[in-house]
Amino acid sequence: MEILGLSLAIVIIIFFIFKNKKSNERNLKTLVKKTFPKHIIIEKFGTVMICEINHRNEPDELVFIRINPNRKKNINQNGRRLNAEYPAIPTARELKTDFSKHLR
């Protein structure tokens, strides 16, 4: 009986470990879509762009987000566009704090 209870506990622990790993492997595009639902999100060549539709019905890029594990967090502004590089996938809270002033 003790062996059955112990093996059941080990199986449950392994299940939770695998479940947490799968939830951490989320896609950057879906995270940005959930964080900024009013904007249009486009992914090209490993870059996620947050866009608005302008008066000519064309996407106007506001923010470029790249994941580069070899560099530290870097956010700079070029004209109307904001370029952001992160070493890993950022959290929704981090995205909101970094882009809140730019995406009003």
DODO-10991 format. One record per residue (C-alpha): x, y, z; residue in three letters. Coordinates in Angstrom, 1 decimal, decimal comma, padded with zeros to 4 digits. Layout:
// DODO-10991
+--------+--------+--------+--------+
|      u |      v |      w | residu |
+--------+--------+--------+--------+
|      X |      Y |      Z |    ALA |
...
+--------+--------+--------+--------+
END
This chain:
// DODO-10991
+--------+--------+--------+--------+
|      u |      v |      w | residu |
+--------+--------+--------+--------+
|  000,0 |  000,0 |  000,0 |    MET |
|  002,8 |  002,4 |  000,8 |    GLU |
|  004,5 |  001,6 | -002,5 |    ILE |
|  001,3 |  002,4 | -004,4 |    LEU |
|  000,9 |  005,8 | -002,6 |    GLY |
|  004,6 |  006,6 | -003,2 |    LEU |
|  004,4 |  005,8 | -006,9 |    SER |
|  001,2 |  007,8 | -007,2 |    LEU |
|  002,9 |  010,8 | -005,6 |    ALA |
|  005,9 |  010,5 | -008,0 |    ILE |
|  003,6 |  010,4 | -011,0 |    VAL |
|  001,7 |  013,5 | -009,9 |    ILE |
|  004,9 |  015,4 | -009,3 |    ILE |
|  006,2 |  014,4 | -012,8 |    ILE |
|  002,9 |  015,5 | -014,3 |    PHE |
|  003,1 |  018,9 | -012,8 |    PHE |
|  006,7 |  019,4 | -013,9 |    ILE |
|  005,9 |  018,6 | -017,5 |    PHE |
|  002,8 |  020,8 | -017,4 |    LYS |
|  004,9 |  023,8 | -016,2 |    ASN |
|  007,5 |  023,3 | -018,9 |    LYS |
|  004,9 |  023,3 | -021,6 |    LYS |
|  003,2 |  026,5 | -020,2 |    SER |
|  006,6 |  028,2 | -020,2 |    ASN |
|  007,3 |  027,4 | -023,8 |    GLU |
|  004,8 |  029,9 | -025,1 |    ARG |
|  005,0 |  031,8 | -028,3 |    ASN |
|  006,0 |  035,5 | -028,3 |    LEU |
|  003,4 |  036,4 | -030,9 |    LYS |
|  000,5 |  035,0 | -028,9 |    THR |
|  001,8 |  036,7 | -025,7 |    LEU |
|  001,9 |  040,0 | -027,5 |    VAL |
| -001,6 |  039,5 | -029,0 |    LYS |
| -003,0 |  038,8 | -025,6 |    LYS |
| -001,2 |  041,8 | -024,1 |    THR |
| -002,1 |  044,3 | -026,8 |    PHE |
| -005,5 |  043,2 | -028,3 |    PRO |
| -006,3 |  046,6 | -029,9 |    LYS |
| -003,2 |  046,5 | -032,2 |    HIS |
| -002,4 |  044,2 | -035,1 |    ILE |
|  000,5 |  041,8 | -034,5 |    ILE |
|  002,7 |  040,6 | -037,4 |    ILE |
|  005,6 |  038,2 | -037,2 |    GLU |
|  008,3 |  038,3 | -039,9 |    LYS |
|  011,8 |  036,8 | -039,9 |    PHE |
|  011,8 |  036,2 | -036,1 |    GLY |
|  010,6 |  039,8 | -035,4 |    THR |
|  007,3 |  040,5 | -033,9 |    VAL |
|  005,8 |  043,9 | -034,9 |    MET |
|  003,0 |  045,8 | -033,1 |    ILE |
|  001,2 |  047,8 | -035,8 |    CYS |
| -001,7 |  050,2 | -036,3 |    GLU |
| -003,7 |  050,5 | -039,5 |    ILE |
| -003,2 |  053,9 | -041,1 |    ASN |
| -005,7 |  055,9 | -043,2 |    HIS |
| -004,6 |  054,0 | -046,4 |    ARG |
| -005,4 |  050,7 | -044,8 |    ASN |
| -001,7 |  049,7 | -044,5 |    GLU |
|  000,0 |  048,5 | -041,3 |    PRO |
|  002,1 |  051,2 | -039,6 |    ASP |
|  004,8 |  049,6 | -037,5 |    GLU |
|  005,1 |  051,0 | -034,0 |    LEU |
|  007,2 |  048,5 | -032,1 |    VAL |
|  009,7 |  045,8 | -033,3 |    PHE |
|  010,4 |  043,0 | -030,7 |    ILE |
|  013,3 |  040,6 | -031,2 |    ARG |
|  014,6 |  037,8 | -029,0 |    ILE |
|  018,4 |  037,7 | -028,9 |    ASN |
|  019,9 |  035,5 | -026,1 |    PRO |
|  023,4 |  036,9 | -026,7 |    ASN |
|  022,4 |  040,5 | -025,8 |    ARG |
|  020,9 |  042,1 | -022,7 |    LYS |
|  017,6 |  044,0 | -022,7 |    LYS |
|  017,8 |  047,0 | -025,1 |    ASN |
|  015,0 |  049,4 | -026,0 |    ILE |
|  015,7 |  052,4 | -028,3 |    ASN |
|  013,5 |  054,7 | -030,3 |    GLN |
|  014,1 |  055,5 | -034,0 |    ASN |
|  011,6 |  058,1 | -035,2 |    GLY |
|  008,1 |  056,8 | -034,5 |    ARG |
|  009,3 |  053,2 | -034,2 |    ARG |
|  010,5 |  051,6 | -031,0 |    LEU |
|  013,1 |  048,7 | -031,3 |    ASN |
|  013,2 |  046,3 | -028,4 |    ALA |
|  015,6 |  043,4 | -027,9 |    GLU |
|  015,2 |  040,9 | -025,0 |    TYR |
|  017,4 |  038,0 | -024,0 |    PRO |
|  014,4 |  035,8 | -023,3 |    ALA |
|  010,6 |  035,9 | -023,9 |    ILE |
|  009,4 |  038,8 | -021,7 |    PRO |
|  006,4 |  038,7 | -019,4 |    THR |
|  003,1 |  040,5 | -020,2 |    ALA |
|  003,7 |  042,9 | -017,4 |    ARG |
|  007,2 |  043,7 | -018,7 |    GLU |
|  005,8 |  044,4 | -022,1 |    LEU |
|  003,1 |  046,7 | -020,8 |    LYS |
|  005,6 |  048,7 | -018,7 |    THR |
|  008,1 |  049,0 | -021,6 |    ASP |
|  005,6 |  050,0 | -024,3 |    PHE |
|  002,8 |  051,8 | -022,3 |    SER |
|  004,0 |  055,4 | -023,1 |    LYS |
|  004,6 |  054,5 | -026,8 |    HIS |
|  001,3 |  052,7 | -027,5 |    LEU |
| -001,2 |  055,2 | -026,2 |    ARG |
+--------+--------+--------+--------+
END
